[in-house]
Amino acid sequence: MTDAERLALLGRLGRPAQHDVNNLLMAISGNLDLLRRDAQDPAALRRLERIDAAMERLALLLRAVCDLLRPAAAEPVRASTVVAALRPLLSALVVAPGALRLTLAEDDPPRLLDRSALSHQLLAAALAAGRQGPLHVAVDAEGAVTVSPDPAASPGSVPAPAAP
């Protein structure tokens, strides 16, 4: 099986797999809610909250991976929406604090963008930041990505994008 065939297969399986995992997460979440109602111990409540946070992170990560498997197509979308969907993957790829700084255009109306291409560019920048040191990634209002060295990188993780 070629790489292209594997990717096509993953693309076909991605959404059904995401649906199944979401169903499992909902079952876990419902049971966590029941446990939370019965739990009196503050330590047990904190552990339940950590499980809940981990489930939410898993759901976001799965959604980001499935978005990568979408077929390439231009669609009206805000660049900040693409970045927000990729944030879990970017955070997982960029292990060194301050290695990647993202800047989004202040004016971020929906534009006709290829979400898949923009996602791939951002992930390539995140991988490069891990190898080359601090990078600054700017996404302009048209969705164009510019990657440059960031000698003034400040410590910190990938910042959350501005709300659309």
Residue pairs with C-beta under 8 A, 6 or more apart in sequence:
1 9
7 69
10 69
11 69
11 70
11 71
14 65
14 66
14 69
15 66
17 62
17 66
18 62
18 63
18 66
21 58
21 59
21 62
22 59
22 62
25 55
25 58
25 59
28 51
28 55
29 52
29 55
32 48
32 51
32 52
32 55
35 48
36 45
36 48
39 45
39 48
57 88
60 87
60 88
61 88
61 89
61 92
63 85
64 85
64 86
64 87
64 88
64 89
65 89
67 85
67 86
67 115
67 116
67 119
68 89
68 116
68 119
68 120
68 123
70 115
70 116
71 116
72 114
72 116
72 117
73 114
73 115
73 116
74 112
74 113
74 114
75 112
75 113
75 114
75 115
76 110
76 111
76 112
76 113
77 110
77 111
77 113
77 115
78 108
78 109
78 110
78 111
78 164
79 104
79 105
79 108
79 111
79 113
79 118
79 139
79 140
79 141
79 143
80 104
80 108
80 161
80 162
80 163
80 164
81 164
82 113
82 115
82 118
82 119
82 122
83 90
83 102
83 104
83 122
83 139
83 161
84 160
84 161
84 164
85 119
86 119
86 122
86 123
87 158
87 160
87 161
89 123
89 126
90 100
90 102
90 122
90 123
90 126
90 158
91 157
91 158
93 123
93 126
93 127
93 130
94 100
94 126
94 129
94 130
94 157
94 158
95 130
96 129
96 130
97 155
97 156
97 157
98 134
98 153
98 154
98 155
98 156
99 129
99 130
99 133
99 134
99 135
99 153
100 125
100 126
100 129
100 134
100 135
100 137
100 158
101 134
101 135
101 136
101 137
101 150
101 153
101 154
101 159
102 122
102 137
102 138
102 139
102 158
102 159
102 161
103 136
103 137
103 138
103 139
104 138
104 139
104 161
104 162
105 139
105 140
105 141
106 162
107 141
108 141
108 162
108 164
109 141
111 141
111 142
111 143
113 143
114 143
118 139
118 143
118 145
121 145
122 137
122 139
122 145
125 135
125 137
125 145
125 147
126 158
128 135
128 147
129 135
132 149
133 149
134 149
134 150
134 151
134 153
135 147
135 148
135 149
135 150
135 153
136 147
136 148
136 149
136 150
136 153
137 145
137 146
137 147
138 145
138 146
138 148
139 145
140 146
